[in-house]
Amino acid sequence: MRMKASAIFACVTFAAALGYGQGAEEGIPVTDPLVITKCAKCHASDDHGNMQRVSWLRYSPEGWQDVIKQAIVINGATLNAGEARSVLKYLASSHGLAPEEAQPFLYYPEHRVRDESDLANETLRKACARCHGMARSFTSRRSLDEWTRLEEVHVNRHQADRNAEAIADLAKAAPLHTAEWTRWSAHLPPANLTGRWLVTASVAGRGNYYGEMEVQTAGAAGEFRTRVTLRSAKDGSLIVRSGLAVVYAGYAWRGRSQAVAGSATANLEPDSLESVAREVLSFSPDQTQAEGRWFWGQYQEFGFDVKLQRASLETTLMGIEGAALKTGSQGNRVRVMGDHFLTQVAPAQLKLGGGVVVRSIVSQTETELVAEVAVEADASPGKRDLTLGESALRGAITVYDRVDYIKVIPDTTLASFGDDTGARAQPGGYQQFVAVGYQRGPDGKRHTDDDLELGPVDVNWTLRIFYSVEGSRADFVGSINATGLFTPASTSPKTNFDVWAIATAKTEKDQQNKPLVGKGYLVVTVPFYTFNGRRYVRDQEHWVDDGPAQITADQPK
């Protein structure tokens, strides 16, 4: 469900602008009575049902929510909470984005860190990316006239320079009319998502979770109530969460969930899996699968990476634990997770690919089986498919003969000090690191596309400040625990620090018989602050307005 970053900009549908005014480019008629009534004060409609400005804009749910909030706060629009949700639902669906348009930029509503240097040309990066991410531009679609109006706002409000070339590029890269939106909006599917869904989730530093989600309607069309049960593959701990969500444009799920009381530990540490989480999922056009993130934290730094598939009565594979298998190894135990497994699975029915032999089925239930497998000494390193009956997981098995290097993920990231002083005290921004082992692929080179990812490696974690004397302490910037979680110092020293997060393997060695080592680059910086819907940065003793805070769509009440 993800598109490669290098293809994003080239694959955006280009559409020639039809003219330089809203009248020259066909608008999208507004048909919702509530929107017409509430917005008519500032946006008149013409004989074709086109509403001034609104009919020449398309946004993601987050973009339309920003627009609605500004209409209320700045322009005095009168909307109660229920009306605002109804207006948002209509606009984000009927004047939203097609799945293909939203897909390359899902990291933005999912609050993932993403290097955007390959998203646009130099002109657009200079015009837009100096102040905000490129995804913010590309998740809005406008007529050429509306892109020009946006430039006027930037010139007048932010003292930006005029840039006709950038406006022309934006009008081509993110036009109002595209073939994708024409196809999708012509047959906008209702969100038929009730029933049972299989859930595969992973949490950095904690491993994989498997379970199910029950989805029920929650009143209005497109609104849902959920109950999720997940069990850790690592330690068997159980998580039960309940939530509410709304689906826009037939595929864009936005919701909120929290742990059901008593389902897990009551210790709500910042990284607690009981925390209230925002949910952003994108469903496939046939509404049989979904992918996304459930996240929380001061900077949305904690979360589950989630995949859903609609449950059926057939055998379904969900995942495998112990999927990296070394050539020549014997007695490997792998755990296969799924649903509706056969009453008695024979070793020959479970296939792990060429060179991997299933010796026996050690145990099994309807949702899990444990198999003992061996790998032939001359098996070729590479990916293998896992199959059971008609169900398959492509590339789920990795056969390797050595661990060549460790990569710390994320390799470049940011955390922030806390501030425990005064009325504006703020929690810090944490960062979870994971050490992943790799074998260099057929080209014999490290850090290339053909390298084989082998999964997490057992390591010891340490911190080191850049340019520090060997052996000097780094604990005044924070600490990193045994699972790779960096916790910043609670008091900000009002400056930045460049820090290495260092992972030293406990068992894996290099050719000189020294432990493999990986490093992640971490900048620990002053905290951000959010008040009254705007973000502020503390600069010495001053408060600097840093623009609108990030907003995500509300869940139904």
N, C-alpha and C positions, 0 to 999 in steps of 0.2 A: 504493500500500500504506500511505499515511499518512492520518491523519484530521486535519482542521483543529482547531487547539487550542481555538477558541471553542466547538466542538461537543462537546468531550470530556466535560465534566461533565454536560451535558444528555443525552447519548446513552448514559451508563452505565445498564445495565438495573437498574431498581428491583425489588426483590422484598420483599414484606412478611415480617417476621420472624414465625415461627410460635409463639414462646413465649420465656420468659426462662431456660430451662435447656437443656442439651444434649439432655436427653431429650425436650424439646418440639419441637425442630427436627431433622428427619431428618438423620442423618449419612451419610458416604460410607464404606461398608465397606472395610476393609483386607484384601486377599486374598493379598498376597505373603508366603510363608513366612519369608523372611529378615527382613523388616520386623517381622513378628509376633514372631519369636524374639528379635531384638535389642532391640526396644522394649518388650517385655512387662514388664520390671522396673519401669518407670515408667508404662506406659500399658496398663491392662487392657482386654480385649475383652469385649463383651457377647454375648448369644445371636444377635444379628443381624450379627456381624462388625465392629461399630463399635468402634474403638480409642479409648480415652479421649483427648480433646483432638485427636489426629491426625485423626480422622474429621470434625472440624468446622473444619478448616483447608484452604485451598488457597493455594499459593504459586507464584511463578516459580521457575525453576531456581536463581537466585541466592538467593532467599528460603529455599528448602529447604536449600541448602548451608549457609547461616548457622545454620539450626536444627540440622542434623546436627553442625556444629562445636561449637555450644554444648552439645549433648547429650554430646559426648565430653569437652570441656574442663571443663564445669561439673558435669554430672551423672554423669560416670564411665562413660558407655556404652563398651562394648568393641567396636570395629570396626576391622579392618585396612583398608588403602587400597582393596582390591578390593571388600570388603563395603560400604564407604562409597559407592563409585561405584554399586554395584547398588541400594542403598537410595535414593540420590539419583535414579537413573534411574526407579525405580518411582514414587516420590512426585511427582516433577516431571511425570510423564506421567499417572498415574491420579488425582492430587490436585493438578493444575496449573491453568493458565489456558487458556481457549479463545483462538484467535487474535484474535477480535474484542475480547476483554478485554485482551490484552497489547498490541495494536497502538497505542493512543494513548500508551503509556508506553515505547515501544521506545528512546527516547532515554536512558532510565535505564541499562539494561544495556549500551547502546552508548557510554556515557560522553560524551554530547553535552551542551553547555551549553544550558540551556533556561529561559526565563522562565516560571515556573509561576503567575503572578499570576492567570491566568484559569481555573485548574483547579478551584477549589473556592470555597465561600462563605467569608465572613469568619470564621465560627465555626471552621471546619476549619483555615483558615490560621493562626489564633491558637493552636489546640490542637496542630497537627502541624508546621507549617512553620517554627516558631521554632528547631527543632533539626535537622530533616532535610527533604529534598524530599518533596512530596506524592506523587510516584510511588512512594516506598517504602511508603506506606500503601495506595495503590490497586493495587499489584501483589501484595497479600495479600488473600485473601477469607476471611471468617470468619462464623460464626454470631453472633447478637447476644450470646450468653453469652461467646463468645471475645473479642469486642470489649470487653466489660465486664471480662474478666480482664486484657486488655492495659492497660486504664486502671489497674487495681490495681497492675500492675507499674510503670507510670510514676509513680504516686503514691508508692509505697514506695521505688523505686530512684532516681528523679530528682526527687523532691519536687514533682511536677507537681500542678496544681490539678485537682480533679474537674470534669468538664464533661459532664453528661448529654446536653446538646444535641448536642455533638460526637459522642458515641458513637452516638446515634440517627441522625445524618447519615451516619456511616461505615457503619452497619449497612444503610442504604438504598443508599448509593452503591457499596459493595463487599460485597454479601451473599455468603453461602456458595453459595446456589442461584441460578442464572440460566438463562434460556432458552438462551443461547449455550453454556454449559458442558454443559447437558443434551443438546443436539444433538451437540456435538463429542465428548463422552465416550462417547456411545452407539455411535459408529462410529469409534473412534480409529484413524486410518489408520497402517499400518506405514510407516516411512521408506524408500521405494523411490527412492533418489537416485543409484544407481550409473550411471556412463556419462559422457558428455561434456557439459559446460556451457560456454556462451559467457559471458565476463566483461567487463563494462564497469566500470572503476574510475576514480575521480578523486582526486587528491591536491592539497590546497590549496597553491598556489605552484608546482606542477609540472605541472599540466594533467591530461589524460586518458590512460588506458592501456586497451588492448584486448587480449583474448586468450582463453584457454580454461582450464578446470579439469577434470581427470580425477578421478572419484570412484570409489573401490573400497571394498568392505567390509573391515573391520578386525577381524574376529573376531565378537564378540557382536552381536546384532541392534541396529540403530540406531547403530553405531559405524563410522566411515569414515576412510579414508586418502586424502589429496588431493595432487595435483601441479598447480600453477598456473603458466602461462606468460603473461606480460604484456609488451607492448611499448609504450613511450612514443610517443604521437602527436606530441610536441613535438620530441624529439631521437633517436628510434629506439632508445634504450637498452632492454635486455632484463632482465626480472626473472623468476627461476624460484624458486618457493617450494613447500615440501612441508609437510604438516601432518596432524594427527589431529583428529577432531571426534566429538561425540555429539549425537544429535537427540532432544529431549524432546517428548512429546505430539504427534509427527508433524509438527512444523513448526519448533520452536525449536532452531536450530543453535548449539552452543557448542564452540569449538575453539581450537587454538593452531597457528601455523605459523611457519616461518622460511625464509630464503633458502637455496637449495641452494648449497653451496660452489662458488665460481668463476663464478656466474651474473651477478654484478655487482661493483661496487667493494667492496674489503675494508675501506674506511674507515668504521667504524661510528660516525659522528657521531650525536648524539641523534636527528636526523631521518632517519637512514639508512633506506632502504627495505628493507634487509637485516635489520632488527631483528626479534627475536622478537615476534610480534603475537598478541593475543587476537582471536578471531573471534566475532562475534555476528550471526547472520543469521535472518531470518524467512521461511519458505517459504510460498507461496500454498497454499490448501487442495488444489488439484489437482496440486501439486508440480511445476509447470512453470516457476516463477519464484521468485526470492528477492531480498531487499534487506537491507542492513545495513552494518556497519562492521567493519574490521580495525584495531586500534589498539594503541598502545604509548606509552611515555614515563612519567616519574615521576608525572604526573597524567593519563595517557592522552590527552595533547594532540595526538599525531601519529596519522595514520591514513589508510586508504583508505575512501572511500565506494563501496560495491560494489553492483552489480546483476548477477544471474545470470538466464539463460534457457536452458532445456534445448535442446541442439542437435538439429537435424533435418536431413533431406536437402533441404529447401526453401531458397530464397533468404531470408536473414534479415538485416535491417538492425540494426546495433548502435549507431551514432552518426555524427555528422558534425562535422568540424573546419572552422572558417570559416563558422559558421552564421548570423552577424549580417551582413546584406547591406544596403548603403545604397542608397536610391532613386537612380536615374540612373547608377549605377556600371556599368562595363564591365570585362571581363577578370578577374572574380573567380575565384579557384581555390578549390574546395571539395573536401575529401577525405571520402569516404563509406566508413565501416568496416562490415564485416559478414561473412557466411559464405555459401559456396556461390553466389557471384555467377555470372551467366551467362557463357559463354565470350566472347561479344561483346555488350556492352550498347550499344544505340543511344541517341543523345541523347533521342529521344522517349520512351524507356522510363523514364527517370529524371525524376521530377516533383517540383518544389520549390514548387509552389503558384502562385496567381495573381500575375501581374506579374513572375515570375522565369523567365527563358528559359535553357535549357541549350543553349549554342552547340556544344559538342563534348565528347567523352570523350577526355581527354588521355592517360590510361593506366589500366590496370586489371589486377588479379590476381583470384584466387578470393576474397580477403578485403578488398580495397581498390580503390577507383576514384577517380580525380581528374577532375573536370569543370570546364570553363570556363563560367561563367554570367554573365548580364547582368540588371540590374533596370531595369524601365521607370521613367521619370521620374515618372509619375503613379501608381505603385503605392501602394496604401494601406498605411501602417505597420501591423504586426501579426504574429501568428504564422501559420505555414504548416506543413502536413504534408509530410513527406518520404516518397515512396513509390517502390518498385521492385518490379514484379510484384505479388504478393499481400502483400508485407511493407510495413509502414508505421510511421513514428515520428511520433506526434501532436505537433504544436507544436514540431518540431525546428528549423524555420527562423524567423528573426526579421527582418522587413523594417523599416527605420527611416530617418528622414531627418535626425536630429541626435542628438548625445549631450547631454542636458540636465544631468546631474549624475553624480557619482561617489559610490558608497556603499562604505565600508570595512566588510568582513565579517571577523570579528564586529564589530558596532558598539559593544558593551560586553563586556569580558572581564577575565580575571584572569591574572596570571603571578606567579611567586614567585622571590625571590632564592635563590641557592644558599647553602650553608654549607660552606666548605672547612676548617673548624677542628675539631680534636678527633676523638674516636672516632666521633661521631655525624654526621660530615660527610654532607651530602645534596646531590644535584644540584638545579639550579633547575628551575622550571617555565617552559617556553617558550610562545610563542604565534605562530601563523602567521596573518598578515593577507593578505587579497586585496582588490584594488580592482576593483570591478565597475561598468561603465557602464550608465546607464539613460536611456531616453527617457520623458518624462512622457506619459501616455496620453491618451485622448480627452477626459478631464475637464480637461486642461490644468494639473493640479496635480501637484506633486512628492510622492513618498513616499506614493502611494495605490495601491490594489490593481490598478488598470488600467495601471500603468507597465510598460514593456517592458524586461526584463533583456537586456542586450546582450553579457554575458560580460566577462572580464577586460580591463582597460585597462592599457597600458604606462605606468608611473608611476615617479617618484622618491620614495623613502621617507625621512622624517625623524621625529625624536622631539622633543617639547616638554613640559616639566613645567608643570603648571597654575600660574598666577600667577607665572611666572618672568619675569625681565626679558628683553625682546626680545634675541635673540642669545646668551643664556646657554646653556651646555652642559648636556646631559642624559645624557652618556655614563656618569656614575657609577651610573645605575640599570640600564644595559645598552646594547645596540646593536640596530639593525635593519638587515638586509642588503638587497641589491638585489631579492630575491624576496619581501620582506615578513616574514621570519622575525625575531622579537624574541628575543634571547638576553639573559637577565638577568645582572647582575653576580654573580660567584661568591662574594662576601662580603656577607652581609646587614647593612645598617645598622640593623636592628632597629626599623624603622618602615615605614610605607606611603608610597607616592608615587602621585599621580594624574598620568597621562601621556597626552598625545595622540600617537597614531600617525597621521602626516599623509601622505597620498598626493597628490602633485602630478603631474597628467597631463603627459606629454612632448609630446603633439601636440594633444589636444582642448582647445578654447578656449570661453569663455563669450561672451555677447553684447558684452562690453567687450574682447574679444580677449585676455583673461587666461586662463592655464591653469586648468582645472577642478581643484578641490581637494576631497578628502574626508577625514574624520577618524574615527578609532576611539578609543573611550575605554578606557584600559588602567589597571588598578590593579596595581601591582607591590608585593607584600606579603612578609611574613616566611614562611619555608618551613614546610611540614607535614612531620611525621616519622611513620614507621610502625615500631613494634617489637612483636613478639609478638602480632600480629593486632589491635593497637589504634593509633589515630592520636593523635599528640601535636603540640601547637603550642608552639614555643619563645617564651616570654614573658619578655623580659629574660634572667635566668639560671635560670628555672624551667621545669619540664616540666609542661604542663597536659593531663590526660587529656581527649580530645575525643570519646570514644566509639568504638564498633567501626569498624575500617577497612572500606572497601568491599571486598566479596568477590565474585568471579565464579566460575562453575562450572568444575570441573576438566575437562580433556580425558581421554580414555581413555589408558591406558598400553599 
